[in-house]
Structures are given as structure tokens and as C-alpha cells.
Amino acid sequence: MMAPCQTRCYIRRMSRPSERALPDHRGTQGGRRLRAAEQPGAVRQVSAPPKLTDQVAEALLRRIAEEKLRAGDRLPAITELCQLYGVSPTVIRESLARLRSEGIIETRQGSGAYVLEPPARPFRIEAAAPGSVASVLKVLELRLGPEAEAAALAAQRAKPAEIRRIRTAQKDFALAIRSGGTAVEEDLAFHQAVADAAGNELFTSFAAFLQQYLREGVTVSHRCSLSRGALDGVVGEHQRILDAIAARDPDAAREAARQHLQAGIRRLQAALAEANGP
């Protein structure tokens, strides 16, 4: 459990020391790892680097665009891409797999990766987004409409077993808070349970898609709220959503979900303001 903070919320920069800064495709450094201020109590930057897999995938997309590669053009071999980007073959393979899943390339056994005809590009959030408070705020704003409506639909459609699942997720969240944790996974599980109860698989898929961009931002928000003793308020916000769904009151469920997300936006804005200082 974090030590309580008196005047400022100190936010840990979430990064993995083993990650290397990714060179761009011309061999120059595409970024550098910022060192935290060494004076005691210094506020660190509220951000986190994208995953290496996402960085490489984005770099490959830029390469395809900048070199005007056409359908049928072959990408460099994995060994060459490893040298270009300074990463392991595993990272390259995972990056290629992501592009393949989006219909941007195809891989041929024993031959390599080839550019496909440009598809209608699926909705995606750029790799630079995860970890920065500003981008997490944008994702929270994006959630306002869908999650409020999912809660309203859950109040109308949820089966008894689905309401029990939401109730269990709420109990797990409250228990994690009482135990002094940040309860990030429990928080996300609650929202996923509400989306699943909406009776529309698109809400389920959308909520699951957004979660990958929320983990680090929710962690930042919860740590700051924990240091202020404000997480009990989040428990109450969840409870109001649950109560409205269980009461089969769609208007109240919609409003409770909207107020909860708006409160989350305010918490992150406060975290950003305190990290930047006066």
C-alpha cells in the first residue's frame, strides 16, 4: 500500500527497465527513456511507453506508407527487421501477427510477409496512446456514451445470473479496496460484467477492446485516489450502478454510469494537475 501523500499525489512512471528505446526504420533513435528526477519526492512524468510490439507495428505501418509499398510487395525478413528496430524475433513476429490480424499483411510459409490491398482500416487507438493521462482521458470520454447505454440495457435485459456476476464483481472490488490495493483488475471486471449483461455482443467486444488502453490509466487514477483515501467513493459509484441495474431502472443505471465515468475523468485531471505542480 502506498504511503499517504500530504500535498501532492506522487505517481510512479510505469515502465519496464529491460525495454530498449526503439530505433526508427532509418536506424536513428525513435525515442529515449526519461530518467526520473533524483531528488526525494520529485513528481515523475505521468506516462508510460507503448509496448514494444505496438511500437514496432506502428513503425512497420509507417514504413509501408513512406516507401509506398503496394499489394504484393515483400517486407524485409525477420532477421533484418530485428536489426532495423533493435528488438528480438519474438517482438517482430508478434508485430507482424498484429498487422496480419488487421488485414494489412499476409505471411507465407517459408517466404515472408507481404503487403495486402489496403482494407477499410479497422478502428484502433494509436500505440502512443496507452499510458499518457491525456490519451486515457480521451478513452474515458469515448466510454461515456457506450457504457452509459450498456448499463441502461443491462437494467432492462440482464439475466439473474448476470446480475449476480455484477454483484460479485462489485464485492471483489470493494474487498480489494479494503485490503489496501489499487483494485485495477477488479474495477475492469466490474465494467466488463455490466457490458456483458447488456444483451448485445458488440458492447462486450467494445468493452474488452478498450480495456487494453485503460489498465495503466486506471492504475494512475486509483493510486492517486488511494493516496487521498478517495477510493471508497469509487466503490459507492459502482454500487449505484449495480443498484439501478438490479432495480430494473434503465434511466437511473444510465445516469449512475455516466456520473461514475465523469468522476473518473475528474480524478485523472486532478492527478495530472498535481503531477505537473503549480
MOTA-V159519 format. One record per backbone hydrogen bond with DSSP energy under -0.5 kcal/mol. NH is the residue of the N-H (numbers start at 1). CO is the residue of the C=O. E is the energy in kcal/mol with one decimal. If there is no record, write none. Layout:
# MOTA-V159519
<<NH CO E> <NH CO E>>
This chain:
# MOTA-V159519
<<5 227 -0.7> <10 8 -0.8> <11 9 -0.5> <12 10 -0.5> <14 12 -0.6> <14 47 -0.5> <15 13 -0.9> <17 15 -0.6> <19 16 -1.9> <23 21 -0.5> <23 85 -0.6> <24 28 -2.8> <27 24 -2.2> <30 22 -1.5> <34 32 -0.5> <42 39 -1.8> <47 45 -1.6> <55 51 -2.4> <56 52 -2.8> <57 53 -2.3> <58 54 -2.5> <59 55 -2.3> <60 56 -2.6> <61 57 -2.1> <62 58 -2.3> <63 59 -2.3> <64 60 -2.5> <65 61 -2.2> <66 62 -3.5> <67 63 -2.3> <68 65 -0.9> <69 64 -2.2> <72 115 -3.3> <73 70 -2.5> <75 113 -3.0> <81 77 -2.5> <82 78 -2.4> <83 79 -1.5> <84 80 -2.5> <85 81 -2.5> <86 82 -1.5> <87 82 -0.9> <92 88 -1.8> <93 89 -2.8> <94 90 -2.4> <95 91 -2.3> <96 92 -2.7> <97 93 -2.3> <98 94 -1.9> <99 95 -2.0> <100 96 -2.5> <101 97 -2.4> <102 98 -1.1> <103 100 -1.6> <104 99 -2.5> <105 99 -0.8> <106 114 -2.5> <108 112 -3.1> <111 108 -2.5> <112 108 -2.2> <114 106 -3.2> <115 73 -2.7> <116 104 -2.5> <121 119 -0.9> <129 126 -2.0> <132 129 -1.6> <133 46 -1.1> <136 132 -2.2> <137 133 -2.4> <138 134 -1.3> <139 135 -1.9> <140 136 -2.5> <141 137 -2.3> <142 138 -2.1> <143 139 -1.7> <144 140 -0.9> <144 141 -0.6> <145 141 -0.6> <146 142 -0.7> <147 143 -2.7> <148 143 -0.5> <148 144 -1.5> <149 145 -2.3> <150 146 -2.5> <151 147 -2.1> <152 148 -1.8> <153 149 -2.8> <154 150 -2.5> <155 151 -1.9> <156 152 -1.0> <157 153 -2.9> <158 154 -2.4> <162 159 -0.6> <163 159 -2.2> <164 160 -2.2> <165 161 -1.8> <166 162 -2.2> <167 163 -2.6> <168 164 -2.6> <169 165 -2.4> <170 166 -2.3> <171 167 -2.3> <172 168 -2.6> <173 169 -2.2> <174 170 -2.6> <175 171 -2.5> <176 172 -2.3> <177 173 -2.0> <178 174 -2.5> <179 175 -1.7> <180 177 -1.8> <181 176 -2.4> <187 183 -1.9> <188 184 -2.4> <189 185 -2.3> <190 186 -1.8> <191 187 -1.8> <192 188 -2.3> <193 189 -2.2> <194 190 -1.9> <195 191 -2.2> <196 192 -2.6> <197 193 -1.3> <198 195 -1.4> <199 196 -0.8> <203 200 -1.2> <204 200 -1.2> <205 201 -2.4> <206 202 -2.5> <207 203 -2.5> <208 204 -2.1> <209 205 -2.4> <210 206 -2.3> <211 207 -1.4> <212 208 -0.6> <212 209 -0.8> <213 210 -1.8> <214 210 -0.6> <214 211 -1.2> <215 211 -1.5> <218 214 -3.4> <219 215 -2.2> <220 216 -2.2> <221 217 -2.5> <222 218 -3.1> <223 219 -2.5> <224 220 -2.1> <225 221 -2.5> <226 222 -3.0> <227 223 -2.1> <228 224 -1.0> <229 225 -0.6> <229 226 -1.0> <230 225 -3.5> <231 225 -0.5> <233 230 -1.1> <234 230 -0.7> <235 231 -1.8> <236 232 -1.9> <237 233 -1.9> <238 234 -2.4> <239 235 -2.3> <240 236 -1.9> <241 237 -1.5> <242 238 -2.6> <243 239 -3.0> <244 240 -1.9> <245 241 -2.2> <246 242 -2.9> <247 243 -1.8> <248 245 -1.5> <249 244 -2.6> <250 248 -0.7> <253 249 -2.3> <254 250 -2.7> <255 251 -2.3> <256 252 -2.6> <257 253 -2.4> <258 254 -2.3> <259 255 -2.7> <260 256 -2.0> <261 257 -2.3> <262 258 -2.5> <263 259 -2.2> <264 260 -2.0> <265 261 -2.1> <266 262 -2.0> <267 263 -2.3> <268 264 -2.2> <269 265 -2.4> <270 266 -2.2> <271 267 -2.1> <272 268 -2.5> <273 269 -2.5> <274 270 -2.5> <275 271 -2.1> <276 272 -2.1> <277 273 -1.4>>
